[in-house]
Amino acid sequence: MRARFVVPAVLLCLLGLLQLQLWAGRGSLPDVATLRKNLEDQKQANLRAQHNNERLESEVSDLKEGIEMAEERARQELGMVKPNEILVQIAK
C-alpha cells in the first residue's frame, strides 16, 4: 500500500520543483521579462548612438573636404570674422 503512494509523491515533488524553477529560478518568467526590457532599452541606446555616430561621421567628412564647415564653426562658436569684415550681433 505504501509503494502505491511513493510514485505520485515523487512526481508531485518534481512538479513542484519545476513550478518553482518556472516562477522563481534562473530563466523564470519575471527574469525573462526583465531581460527583454533591458534588451529593448539597449536597442534604443544603440540606435541613438548610431545616429550620433552618423552625424559625427558626416561632420568629420565635411571638415576634411572643405573649409566652409570650419569657418562656420569658428564664426558660431568663437565669434571669428574674416579680414575686412564687420561683425554685427543682434540681441534677441
Long-range contacts (C-beta under 8 A, 24 or more apart in sequence): none
